[in-house]
């Protein structure tokens, strides 16, 4: 597919919305509104006892408090691993000495360009969190059994958290 036109319709601090028109060589055309996003890093921090660090915060888009893996958007010029290291300290205060990429995926490819990359963070040391002004974040360690119970009971409803947990459990634990 070749982009014929792309118009910016909306800009916010977090993303841009464009209206795009694309065509292939045979004349097949699509028009879509697309949320253009820099991408996110997601951190699955695990301690020696295989406990996982989750954060809880109010999510206005779904009007609820969600338990999630800590995560954040890539800053300009940052690669996913750099963003993961920065965001883990900002949101939780923890620093990790060992990092390993678990998986990357598109959370909503129908209309959002965002790619998420999940990293395993181990060998951790605690410190002071540095949340943004509009972030109120609660942190807690969870045992694997608790997390599975919460996913099953629909009390963890965040996709990156469900994907990250099962990828770690299946291939990296
Ligand atoms: Mg975040």
Backbone and ligand atoms as CSV (ligand in chain L), in Angstrom:
chain,resi,resn,atom,element,x,y,z
A,1,UNK,N,N,0.845,-1.196,0.000
A,1,UNK,CA,C,0.000,0.000,0.000
A,1,UNK,C,C,0.885,1.252,0.000
A,2,UNK,N,N,0.381,2.255,-0.694
A,2,UNK,CA,C,1.104,3.510,-0.752
A,2,UNK,C,C,0.216,4.618,-0.165
A,3,UNK,N,N,0.791,5.426,0.728
A,3,UNK,CA,C,0.014,6.531,1.309
A,3,UNK,C,C,-0.145,7.627,0.242
A,4,UNK,N,N,-1.384,7.941,-0.083
A,4,UNK,CA,C,-1.669,9.004,-1.056
A,4,UNK,C,C,-1.745,10.352,-0.341
A,5,UNK,N,N,-2.394,10.343,0.822
A,5,UNK,CA,C,-2.435,11.573,1.608
A,5,UNK,C,C,-2.552,11.252,3.089
A,6,UNK,N,N,-2.068,12.158,3.926
A,6,UNK,CA,C,-2.144,11.997,5.374
A,6,UNK,C,C,-2.322,13.387,5.969
A,7,UNK,N,N,-3.464,13.600,6.630
A,7,UNK,CA,C,-3.748,14.925,7.204
A,7,UNK,C,C,-3.851,14.840,8.714
A,8,UNK,N,N,-3.167,15.767,9.393
A,8,UNK,CA,C,-3.258,15.813,10.855
A,8,UNK,C,C,-4.584,16.458,11.235
A,9,UNK,N,N,-5.399,15.742,12.007
A,9,UNK,CA,C,-6.709,16.240,12.445
A,9,UNK,C,C,-6.716,16.691,13.882
A,10,UNK,N,N,-5.791,16.141,14.680
A,10,UNK,CA,C,-5.770,16.473,16.101
A,10,UNK,C,C,-4.394,16.176,16.666
A,11,UNK,N,N,-3.943,17.038,17.553
A,11,UNK,CA,C,-2.646,16.836,18.211
A,11,UNK,C,C,-2.828,16.945,19.712
A,12,UNK,N,N,-2.311,16.005,20.438
A,12,UNK,CA,C,-2.284,16.154,21.891
A,12,UNK,C,C,-0.863,15.894,22.360
A,13,UNK,N,N,-0.641,15.994,23.674
A,13,UNK,CA,C,0.688,15.737,24.223
A,13,UNK,C,C,1.085,14.282,23.997
A,14,UNK,N,N,0.102,13.385,23.944
A,14,UNK,CA,C,0.384,11.946,23.911
A,14,UNK,C,C,0.349,11.325,22.527
A,15,UNK,N,N,-0.440,11.894,21.620
A,15,UNK,CA,C,-0.577,11.299,20.292
A,15,UNK,C,C,-1.138,12.311,19.301
A,16,UNK,N,N,-1.103,11.914,18.016
A,16,UNK,CA,C,-1.664,12.727,16.940
A,16,UNK,C,C,-2.680,11.861,16.209
A,17,UNK,N,N,-3.754,12.468,15.747
A,17,UNK,CA,C,-4.702,11.715,14.923
A,17,UNK,C,C,-4.591,12.214,13.484
A,18,UNK,N,N,-4.375,11.289,12.553
A,18,UNK,CA,C,-4.299,11.654,11.141
A,18,UNK,C,C,-5.432,10.973,10.377
A,19,UNK,N,N,-5.775,11.564,9.263
A,19,UNK,CA,C,-6.739,10.945,8.360
A,19,UNK,C,C,-5.939,10.540,7.133
A,20,UNK,N,N,-5.820,9.251,6.918
A,20,UNK,CA,C,-4.936,8.734,5.873
A,20,UNK,C,C,-5.712,8.063,4.753
A,21,UNK,N,N,-5.139,8.189,3.553
A,21,UNK,CA,C,-5.726,7.588,2.368
A,21,UNK,C,C,-4.607,6.808,1.687
A,22,UNK,N,N,-4.827,5.506,1.464
A,22,UNK,CA,C,-3.787,4.663,0.853
A,22,UNK,C,C,-4.366,3.874,-0.318
A,23,UNK,N,N,-3.474,3.514,-1.242
A,23,UNK,CA,C,-3.885,2.824,-2.475
A,23,UNK,C,C,-2.842,1.770,-2.816
A,24,UNK,N,N,-3.258,0.640,-3.382
A,24,UNK,CA,C,-2.249,-0.302,-3.888
A,24,UNK,C,C,-2.194,-0.218,-5.423
A,25,UNK,N,N,-1.290,-1.001,-6.033
A,25,UNK,CA,C,-1.041,-0.909,-7.477
A,25,UNK,C,C,-2.280,-1.251,-8.309
A,26,UNK,N,N,-3.171,-2.083,-7.745
A,26,UNK,CA,C,-4.363,-2.484,-8.497
A,26,UNK,C,C,-5.556,-1.551,-8.278
A,27,UNK,N,N,-5.347,-0.500,-7.496
A,27,UNK,CA,C,-6.411,0.484,-7.314
A,27,UNK,C,C,-7.257,0.286,-6.068
A,28,UNK,N,N,-6.939,-0.738,-5.270
A,28,UNK,CA,C,-7.656,-0.943,-4.009
A,28,UNK,C,C,-7.315,0.198,-3.045
A,29,UNK,N,N,-8.343,0.792,-2.435
A,29,UNK,CA,C,-8.119,1.984,-1.603
A,29,UNK,C,C,-8.652,1.793,-0.195
A,30,UNK,N,N,-7.967,2.375,0.759
A,30,UNK,CA,C,-8.528,2.475,2.112
A,30,UNK,C,C,-8.337,3.887,2.661
A,31,UNK,N,N,-9.334,4.296,3.479
A,31,UNK,CA,C,-9.257,5.571,4.197
A,31,UNK,C,C,-9.481,5.273,5.665
A,32,UNK,N,N,-8.587,5.785,6.491
A,32,UNK,CA,C,-8.691,5.503,7.920
A,32,UNK,C,C,-8.280,6.712,8.741
A,33,UNK,N,N,-8.914,6.851,9.915
A,33,UNK,CA,C,-8.415,7.781,10.929
A,33,UNK,C,C,-7.481,6.976,11.818
A,34,UNK,N,N,-6.300,7.495,12.047
A,34,UNK,CA,C,-5.287,6.728,12.765
A,34,UNK,C,C,-4.706,7.521,13.924
A,35,UNK,N,N,-4.627,6.866,15.072
A,35,UNK,CA,C,-3.962,7.450,16.236
A,35,UNK,C,C,-2.467,7.151,16.090
A,36,UNK,N,N,-1.683,8.195,15.854
A,36,UNK,CA,C,-0.224,8.046,15.686
A,36,UNK,C,C,0.445,8.186,17.047
A,37,UNK,N,N,1.103,7.134,17.471
A,37,UNK,CA,C,1.660,7.078,18.832
A,37,UNK,C,C,3.110,6.626,18.761
A,38,UNK,N,N,3.972,7.196,19.592
A,38,UNK,CA,C,5.414,6.921,19.545
A,38,UNK,C,C,5.782,5.506,19.983
A,39,UNK,N,N,4.868,4.814,20.646
A,39,UNK,CA,C,5.171,3.477,21.152
A,39,UNK,C,C,5.421,3.496,22.648
A,40,UNK,N,N,5.302,2.334,23.272
A,40,UNK,CA,C,5.420,2.265,24.726
A,40,UNK,C,C,6.341,1.143,25.158
A,41,UNK,N,N,6.932,1.338,26.322
A,41,UNK,CA,C,7.721,0.286,26.966
A,41,UNK,C,C,6.944,-0.191,28.185
A,42,UNK,N,N,6.956,-1.490,28.393
A,42,UNK,CA,C,6.232,-2.117,29.495
A,42,UNK,C,C,7.245,-2.918,30.307
A,43,UNK,N,N,7.159,-2.834,31.621
A,43,UNK,CA,C,8.155,-3.492,32.452
A,43,UNK,C,C,7.542,-4.563,33.342
A,44,UNK,N,N,8.011,-5.789,33.165
A,44,UNK,CA,C,7.614,-6.871,34.058
A,44,UNK,C,C,8.778,-7.081,35.033
A,45,UNK,N,N,8.656,-6.455,36.205
A,45,UNK,CA,C,9.712,-6.555,37.209
A,45,UNK,C,C,9.397,-7.744,38.111
A,46,UNK,N,N,10.347,-8.678,38.191
A,46,UNK,CA,C,10.146,-9.891,38.997
A,46,UNK,C,C,11.254,-9.985,40.036
A,47,UNK,N,N,10.871,-10.318,41.278
A,47,UNK,CA,C,11.903,-10.476,42.319
A,47,UNK,C,C,12.371,-11.935,42.395
A,48,UNK,N,N,13.258,-12.249,43.349
A,48,UNK,CA,C,13.834,-13.610,43.447
A,48,UNK,C,C,12.767,-14.649,43.751
A,49,UNK,N,N,11.668,-14.191,44.384
A,49,UNK,CA,C,10.592,-15.138,44.711
A,49,UNK,C,C,9.556,-15.235,43.593
A,50,UNK,N,N,9.879,-14.691,42.428
A,50,UNK,CA,C,8.985,-14.706,41.261
A,50,UNK,C,C,7.712,-13.903,41.505
A,51,UNK,N,N,7.798,-12.912,42.383
A,51,UNK,CA,C,6.663,-11.997,42.543
A,51,UNK,C,C,6.786,-10.914,41.478
A,52,UNK,N,N,5.620,-10.386,41.079
A,52,UNK,CA,C,5.566,-9.387,40.009
A,52,UNK,C,C,5.077,-8.057,40.584
A,53,UNK,N,N,5.694,-6.983,40.110
A,53,UNK,CA,C,5.321,-5.648,40.561
A,53,UNK,C,C,4.229,-5.078,39.647
A,54,UNK,N,N,3.069,-4.757,40.250
A,54,UNK,CA,C,1.997,-4.104,39.481
A,54,UNK,C,C,1.741,-2.717,40.054
A,55,UNK,N,N,1.225,-1.842,39.202
A,55,UNK,CA,C,0.850,-0.504,39.638
A,55,UNK,C,C,-0.654,-0.330,39.424
A,56,UNK,N,N,-1.253,0.472,40.296
A,56,UNK,CA,C,-2.684,0.724,40.181
A,56,UNK,C,C,-2.894,2.213,40.009
A,57,UNK,N,N,-3.687,2.574,39.030
A,57,UNK,CA,C,-3.993,3.987,38.823
A,57,UNK,C,C,-5.359,4.136,38.164
A,58,UNK,N,N,-5.929,5.325,38.338
A,58,UNK,CA,C,-7.227,5.607,37.731
A,58,UNK,C,C,-7.042,5.849,36.238
A,59,UNK,N,N,-7.826,5.161,35.417
A,59,UNK,CA,C,-7.790,5.320,33.967
A,59,UNK,C,C,-9.073,5.982,33.513
A,60,UNK,N,N,-8.948,7.229,33.123
A,60,UNK,CA,C,-10.137,8.024,32.764
A,60,UNK,C,C,-10.881,7.419,31.566
A,61,UNK,N,N,-10.139,6.876,30.588
A,61,UNK,CA,C,-10.773,6.342,29.372
A,61,UNK,C,C,-11.755,5.210,29.677
A,62,UNK,N,N,-11.495,4.454,30.721
A,62,UNK,CA,C,-12.393,3.339,31.055
A,62,UNK,C,C,-13.078,3.545,32.409
A,63,UNK,N,N,-12.869,4.733,33.004
A,63,UNK,CA,C,-13.448,5.103,34.288
A,63,UNK,C,C,-13.283,4.008,35.339
A,64,UNK,N,N,-12.033,3.640,35.562
A,64,UNK,CA,C,-11.801,2.627,36.588
A,64,UNK,C,C,-10.369,2.631,37.059
A,65,UNK,N,N,-10.151,2.064,38.247
A,65,UNK,CA,C,-8.803,1.886,38.775
A,65,UNK,C,C,-8.297,0.523,38.315
A,66,UNK,N,N,-7.193,0.510,37.605
A,66,UNK,CA,C,-6.708,-0.754,37.035
A,66,UNK,C,C,-5.350,-1.138,37.611
A,67,UNK,N,N,-5.176,-2.432,37.877
A,67,UNK,CA,C,-3.852,-2.982,38.169
A,67,UNK,C,C,-3.194,-3.314,36.847
A,68,UNK,N,N,-1.968,-2.821,36.652
A,68,UNK,CA,C,-1.276,-3.009,35.374
A,68,UNK,C,C,0.213,-3.209,35.599
A,69,UNK,N,N,0.889,-3.755,34.598
A,69,UNK,CA,C,2.341,-3.681,34.601
A,69,UNK,C,C,2.703,-2.214,34.409
A,70,UNK,N,N,3.752,-1.715,35.079
A,70,UNK,CA,C,4.181,-0.333,34.825
A,70,UNK,C,C,4.580,-0.168,33.356
A,71,UNK,N,N,4.297,1.003,32.801
A,71,UNK,CA,C,4.555,1.234,31.375
A,71,UNK,C,C,4.590,2.718,31.095
A,72,UNK,N,N,5.149,3.081,29.969
A,72,UNK,CA,C,5.122,4.487,29.593
A,72,UNK,C,C,5.524,4.680,28.140
A,73,UNK,N,N,5.187,5.864,27.660
A,73,UNK,CA,C,5.450,6.206,26.270
A,73,UNK,C,C,6.929,6.529,26.045
A,74,UNK,N,N,7.415,6.204,24.863
A,74,UNK,CA,C,8.786,6.553,24.489
A,74,UNK,C,C,8.889,8.064,24.314
A,75,UNK,N,N,9.930,8.650,24.897
A,75,UNK,CA,C,10.218,10.060,24.649
A,75,UNK,C,C,10.908,10.186,23.295
A,76,UNK,N,N,10.911,11.394,22.694
A,76,UNK,CA,C,11.583,11.561,21.394
A,76,UNK,C,C,13.045,11.110,21.463
A,77,UNK,N,N,13.478,10.306,20.491
A,77,UNK,CA,C,14.860,9.853,20.426
A,77,UNK,C,C,15.186,8.657,21.309
A,78,UNK,N,N,14.215,8.213,22.089
A,78,UNK,CA,C,14.453,7.114,23.017
A,78,UNK,C,C,14.118,5.771,22.366
A,79,UNK,N,N,14.901,4.733,22.660
A,79,UNK,CA,C,14.487,3.405,22.210
A,79,UNK,C,C,13.691,2.736,23.344
A,80,UNK,N,N,13.009,1.623,23.037
A,80,UNK,CA,C,12.132,1.018,24.052
A,80,UNK,C,C,12.857,0.660,25.356
A,81,UNK,N,N,14.078,0.150,25.280
A,81,UNK,CA,C,14.788,-0.226,26.503
A,81,UNK,C,C,15.136,0.992,27.362
A,82,UNK,N,N,15.558,2.071,26.717
A,82,UNK,CA,C,15.842,3.309,27.464
A,82,UNK,C,C,14.576,3.809,28.163
A,83,UNK,N,N,13.460,3.764,27.444
A,83,UNK,CA,C,12.189,4.208,28.033
A,83,UNK,C,C,11.803,3.303,29.198
A,84,UNK,N,N,12.029,2.002,29.061
A,84,UNK,CA,C,11.683,1.048,30.124
A,84,UNK,C,C,12.461,1.363,31.398
A,85,UNK,N,N,13.756,1.630,31.258
A,85,UNK,CA,C,14.595,1.935,32.427
A,85,UNK,C,C,14.122,3.222,33.104
A,86,UNK,N,N,13.845,4.244,32.306
A,86,UNK,CA,C,13.390,5.524,32.853
A,86,UNK,C,C,12.026,5.387,33.533
A,87,UNK,N,N,11.097,4.740,32.834
A,87,UNK,CA,C,9.725,4.637,33.354
A,87,UNK,C,C,9.646,3.787,34.618
A,88,UNK,N,N,10.479,2.748,34.709
A,88,UNK,CA,C,10.421,1.907,35.917
A,88,UNK,C,C,10.795,2.729,37.150
A,89,UNK,N,N,11.818,3.557,37.026
A,89,UNK,CA,C,12.218,4.416,38.148
A,89,UNK,C,C,11.121,5.445,38.436
A,90,UNK,N,N,10.625,6.108,37.378
A,90,UNK,CA,C,9.620,7.158,37.578
A,90,UNK,C,C,8.375,6.627,38.284
A,91,UNK,N,N,7.877,5.474,37.812
A,91,UNK,CA,C,6.595,4.981,38.325
A,91,UNK,C,C,6.728,4.184,39.613
A,92,UNK,N,N,7.857,3.511,39.820
A,92,UNK,CA,C,7.945,2.597,40.968
A,92,UNK,C,C,9.152,2.878,41.871
A,93,UNK,N,N,10.139,3.608,41.395
A,93,UNK,CA,C,11.367,3.831,42.162
A,93,UNK,C,C,12.397,2.721,41.997
A,94,UNK,N,N,12.002,1.583,41.423
A,94,UNK,CA,C,12.946,0.466,41.288
A,94,UNK,C,C,13.895,0.651,40.108
A,95,UNK,N,N,15.128,0.199,40.310
A,95,UNK,CA,C,16.112,0.085,39.228
A,95,UNK,C,C,16.458,-1.382,39.081
A,96,UNK,N,N,16.665,-1.814,37.819
A,96,UNK,CA,C,16.998,-3.224,37.575
A,96,UNK,C,C,18.387,-3.312,36.969
A,97,UNK,N,N,19.153,-4.340,37.385
A,97,UNK,CA,C,20.473,-4.545,36.778
A,97,UNK,C,C,20.393,-5.438,35.551
A,98,UNK,N,N,19.339,-6.276,35.470
A,98,UNK,CA,C,19.209,-7.170,34.311
A,98,UNK,C,C,17.919,-6.871,33.546
A,99,UNK,N,N,18.080,-6.776,32.238
A,99,UNK,CA,C,16.937,-6.495,31.371
A,99,UNK,C,C,16.904,-7.502,30.234
A,100,UNK,N,N,15.685,-7.929,29.863
A,100,UNK,CA,C,15.555,-8.872,28.757
A,100,UNK,C,C,14.236,-8.591,28.037
A,101,UNK,N,N,14.301,-8.524,26.722
A,101,UNK,CA,C,13.063,-8.287,25.958
A,101,UNK,C,C,12.205,-9.553,25.945
A,102,UNK,N,N,10.918,-9.410,26.274
A,102,UNK,CA,C,10.017,-10.566,26.253
A,102,UNK,C,C,9.262,-10.656,24.931
A,103,UNK,N,N,8.656,-9.561,24.512
A,103,UNK,CA,C,7.851,-9.584,23.279
A,103,UNK,C,C,7.474,-8.153,22.903
A,104,UNK,N,N,7.154,-7.947,21.625
A,104,UNK,CA,C,6.540,-6.671,21.246
A,104,UNK,C,C,5.284,-6.984,20.449
A,105,UNK,N,N,4.317,-6.085,20.528
A,105,UNK,CA,C,3.022,-6.340,19.879
A,105,UNK,C,C,2.268,-5.025,19.666
A,106,UNK,N,N,1.260,-5.087,18.789
A,106,UNK,CA,C,0.390,-3.932,18.529
A,106,UNK,C,C,-0.902,-4.119,19.322
A,107,UNK,N,N,-1.170,-3.262,20.313
A,107,UNK,CA,C,-2.354,-3.472,21.140
A,107,UNK,C,C,-3.677,-3.260,20.405
A,108,UNK,N,N,-3.680,-2.420,19.383
A,108,UNK,CA,C,-4.949,-2.150,18.694
A,108,UNK,C,C,-4.697,-1.698,17.253
A,109,UNK,N,N,-4.229,-2.626,16.384
A,109,UNK,CA,C,-3.725,-2.223,15.060
A,109,UNK,C,C,-4.799,-1.727,14.081
A,110,UNK,N,N,-6.070,-1.850,14.433
A,110,UNK,CA,C,-7.114,-1.357,13.548
A,110,UNK,C,C,-7.037,0.140,13.334
A,111,UNK,N,N,-6.633,0.875,14.347
A,111,UNK,CA,C,-6.591,2.332,14.199
A,111,UNK,C,C,-5.535,3.014,15.043
A,112,UNK,N,N,-4.717,2.245,15.769
A,112,UNK,CA,C,-3.662,2.845,16.596
A,112,UNK,C,C,-2.308,2.304,16.147
A,113,UNK,N,N,-1.339,3.193,15.898
A,113,UNK,CA,C,-0.029,2.742,15.415
A,113,UNK,C,C,0.882,2.262,16.547
A,114,UNK,N,N,0.484,2.490,17.782
A,114,UNK,CA,C,1.337,2.170,18.936
A,114,UNK,C,C,1.844,0.731,18.940
A,115,UNK,N,N,3.150,0.596,19.171
A,115,UNK,CA,C,3.743,-0.720,19.405
A,115,UNK,C,C,4.208,-0.763,20.845
A,116,UNK,N,N,3.897,-1.838,21.520
A,116,UNK,CA,C,4.343,-2.004,22.909
A,116,UNK,C,C,5.446,-3.038,22.969
A,117,UNK,N,N,6.484,-2.765,23.753
A,117,UNK,CA,C,7.555,-3.732,23.936
A,117,UNK,C,C,7.659,-4.039,25.428
A,118,UNK,N,N,7.577,-5.308,25.755
A,118,UNK,CA,C,7.617,-5.707,27.165
A,118,UNK,C,C,9.000,-6.242,27.513
A,119,UNK,N,N,9.546,-5.749,28.620
A,119,UNK,CA,C,10.861,-6.184,29.104
A,119,UNK,C,C,10.732,-6.835,30.468
A,120,UNK,N,N,11.524,-7.866,30.661
A,120,UNK,CA,C,11.670,-8.463,31.978
A,120,UNK,C,C,12.779,-7.705,32.708
A,121,UNK,N,N,12.486,-7.241,33.908
A,121,UNK,CA,C,13.469,-6.496,34.707
A,121,UNK,C,C,13.728,-7.276,35.989
A,122,UNK,N,N,14.979,-7.664,36.213
A,122,UNK,CA,C,15.306,-8.432,37.420
A,122,UNK,C,C,16.547,-7.843,38.091
A,123,UNK,N,N,16.885,-8.407,39.251
A,123,UNK,CA,C,18.014,-7.906,40.032
A,123,UNK,C,C,17.740,-6.443,40.412
A,124,UNK,N,N,16.719,-6.267,41.232
A,124,UNK,CA,C,16.139,-4.940,41.475
A,124,UNK,C,C,16.636,-4.299,42.757
A,125,UNK,N,N,16.722,-2.991,42.741
A,125,UNK,CA,C,16.953,-2.257,43.983
A,125,UNK,C,C,15.889,-1.166,44.100
A,126,UNK,N,N,15.349,-1.029,45.315
A,126,UNK,CA,C,14.256,-0.075,45.547
A,126,UNK,C,C,14.798,1.336,45.695
A,127,UNK,N,N,13.976,2.312,45.339
A,127,UNK,CA,C,14.340,3.718,45.496
A,127,UNK,C,C,13.080,4.557,45.534
A,128,UNK,N,N,13.250,5.833,45.330
A,128,UNK,CA,C,12.139,6.783,45.397
A,128,UNK,C,C,11.487,6.922,44.016
A,129,UNK,N,N,10.160,6.763,43.939
A,129,UNK,CA,C,9.441,6.958,42.671
A,129,UNK,C,C,9.377,8.448,42.334
A,130,UNK,N,N,9.262,8.758,41.043
A,130,UNK,CA,C,9.165,10.157,40.597
A,130,UNK,C,C,8.000,10.331,39.625
A,131,UNK,N,N,6.763,10.178,40.133
A,131,UNK,CA,C,5.611,10.246,39.216
A,131,UNK,C,C,5.428,11.639,38.609
A,132,UNK,N,N,4.743,11.699,37.453
A,132,UNK,CA,C,4.393,12.973,36.829
A,132,UNK,C,C,3.294,13.635,37.676
A,133,UNK,N,N,3.064,14.943,37.427
A,133,UNK,CA,C,2.065,15.681,38.207
A,133,UNK,C,C,0.669,15.072,38.106
A,134,UNK,N,N,0.359,14.476,36.928
A,134,UNK,CA,C,-0.991,13.945,36.743
A,134,UNK,C,C,-1.047,12.425,36.949
A,135,UNK,N,N,-0.062,11.897,37.656
A,135,UNK,CA,C,-0.059,10.459,37.944
A,135,UNK,C,C,-0.158,10.224,39.443
A,136,UNK,N,N,-1.062,9.323,39.839
A,136,UNK,CA,C,-1.131,8.858,41.226
A,136,UNK,C,C,-1.038,7.361,41.153
A,137,UNK,N,N,0.101,6.838,41.572
A,137,UNK,CA,C,0.378,5.434,41.319
A,137,UNK,C,C,0.633,4.680,42.617
A,138,UNK,N,N,-0.102,3.594,42.770
A,138,UNK,CA,C,0.107,2.704,43.914
A,138,UNK,C,C,0.841,1.466,43.391
A,139,UNK,N,N,1.852,0.997,44.129
A,139,UNK,CA,C,2.669,-0.156,43.707
A,139,UNK,C,C,2.476,-1.307,44.662
A,140,UNK,N,N,2.473,-2.519,44.142
A,140,UNK,CA,C,2.407,-3.685,45.043
A,140,UNK,C,C,2.965,-4.923,44.373
A,141,UNK,N,N,3.580,-5.791,45.166
A,141,UNK,CA,C,4.079,-7.064,44.643
A,141,UNK,C,C,2.989,-8.122,44.726
A,142,UNK,N,N,2.903,-8.934,43.678
A,142,UNK,CA,C,1.887,-9.984,43.629
A,142,UNK,C,C,2.529,-11.337,43.351
A,143,UNK,N,N,2.022,-12.367,43.998
A,143,UNK,CA,C,2.465,-13.726,43.682
A,143,UNK,C,C,1.796,-14.171,42.381
A,144,UNK,N,N,2.429,-15.126,41.693
A,144,UNK,CA,C,1.886,-15.579,40.400
A,144,UNK,C,C,0.449,-16.092,40.560
A,145,UNK,N,N,0.206,-16.806,41.652
A,145,UNK,CA,C,-1.144,-17.347,41.913
A,145,UNK,C,C,-2.185,-16.239,42.008
A,146,UNK,N,N,-1.802,-15.149,42.685
A,146,UNK,CA,C,-2.726,-14.017,42.829
A,146,UNK,C,C,-3.034,-13.402,41.471
A,147,UNK,N,N,-1.988,-13.232,40.662
A,147,UNK,CA,C,-2.181,-12.612,39.355
A,147,UNK,C,C,-3.091,-13.476,38.489
A,148,UNK,N,N,-2.850,-14.778,38.495
A,148,UNK,CA,C,-3.712,-15.658,37.687
A,148,UNK,C,C,-5.149,-15.627,38.167
A,149,UNK,N,N,-5.334,-15.581,39.487
A,149,UNK,CA,C,-6.690,-15.478,40.038
A,149,UNK,C,C,-7.368,-14.187,39.608
A,150,UNK,N,N,-6.600,-13.106,39.604
A,150,UNK,CA,C,-7.156,-11.806,39.213
A,150,UNK,C,C,-7.481,-11.749,37.727
A,151,UNK,N,N,-6.647,-12.374,36.897
A,151,UNK,CA,C,-6.941,-12.398,35.456
A,151,UNK,C,C,-8.216,-13.217,35.217
A,152,UNK,N,N,-8.281,-14.355,35.858
A,152,UNK,CA,C,-9.428,-15.239,35.713
A,152,UNK,C,C,-10.724,-14.575,36.189
A,153,UNK,N,N,-10.641,-13.836,37.281
A,153,UNK,CA,C,-11.820,-13.181,37.852
A,153,UNK,C,C,-12.119,-11.846,37.161
A,154,UNK,N,N,-11.355,-11.527,36.111
A,154,UNK,CA,C,-11.539,-10.275,35.365
A,154,UNK,C,C,-11.243,-9.041,36.229
A,155,UNK,N,N,-10.371,-9.208,37.193
A,155,UNK,CA,C,-9.963,-8.069,38.009
A,155,UNK,C,C,-8.676,-7.443,37.480
A,156,UNK,N,N,-7.954,-8.155,36.612
A,156,UNK,CA,C,-6.899,-7.547,35.792
A,156,UNK,C,C,-7.478,-7.516,34.386
A,157,UNK,N,N,-7.645,-6.307,33.848
A,157,UNK,CA,C,-8.341,-6.160,32.570
A,157,UNK,C,C,-7.518,-5.378,31.570
A,158,UNK,N,N,-6.229,-5.255,31.845
A,158,UNK,CA,C,-5.348,-4.499,30.969
A,158,UNK,C,C,-4.591,-5.479,30.066
A,159,UNK,N,N,-4.656,-5.239,28.755
A,159,UNK,CA,C,-4.129,-6.242,27.808
A,159,UNK,C,C,-2.629,-6.464,27.939
A,160,UNK,N,N,-1.841,-5.401,28.097
A,160,UNK,CA,C,-0.386,-5.582,28.169
A,160,UNK,C,C,0.020,-6.397,29.382
A,161,UNK,N,N,-0.783,-6.283,30.433
A,161,UNK,CA,C,-0.491,-7.016,31.665
A,161,UNK,C,C,-0.783,-8.508,31.475
A,162,UNK,N,N,-1.897,-8.817,30.831
A,162,UNK,CA,C,-2.273,-10.216,30.589
A,162,UNK,C,C,-1.276,-10.857,29.621
A,163,UNK,N,N,-0.933,-10.151,28.555
A,163,UNK,CA,C,0.031,-10.677,27.576
A,163,UNK,C,C,1.399,-10.863,28.226
A,164,UNK,N,N,1.859,-9.852,28.922
A,164,UNK,CA,C,3.187,-9.910,29.537
A,164,UNK,C,C,3.292,-11.045,30.533
A,165,UNK,N,N,2.264,-11.181,31.347
A,165,UNK,CA,C,2.303,-12.227,32.367
A,165,UNK,C,C,2.413,-13.613,31.727
A,166,UNK,N,N,1.561,-13.891,30.743
A,166,UNK,CA,C,1.553,-15.242,30.172
A,166,UNK,C,C,2.778,-15.521,29.299
A,167,UNK,N,N,3.288,-14.528,28.616
A,167,UNK,CA,C,4.524,-14.722,27.841
A,167,UNK,C,C,5.687,-15.050,28.787
A,168,UNK,N,N,5.779,-14.295,29.871
A,168,UNK,CA,C,6.824,-14.558,30.878
A,168,UNK,C,C,6.686,-15.963,31.460
A,169,UNK,N,N,5.487,-16.297,31.866
A,169,UNK,CA,C,5.185,-17.567,32.506
A,169,UNK,C,C,5.502,-18.745,31.580
A,170,UNK,N,N,5.155,-18.588,30.305
A,170,UNK,CA,C,5.280,-19.698,29.348
A,170,UNK,C,C,6.713,-19.901,28.885
A,171,UNK,N,N,7.439,-18.815,28.651
A,171,UNK,CA,C,8.745,-18.944,27.993
A,171,UNK,C,C,9.940,-18.444,28.794
A,172,UNK,N,N,9.706,-17.677,29.838
A,172,UNK,CA,C,10.862,-17.032,30.490
A,172,UNK,C,C,10.972,-17.278,31.992
A,173,UNK,N,N,9.954,-17.857,32.607
A,173,UNK,CA,C,9.992,-17.989,34.059
A,173,UNK,C,C,10.971,-19.062,34.501
L,1,MG,MG,MG,2.532,4.907,32.755
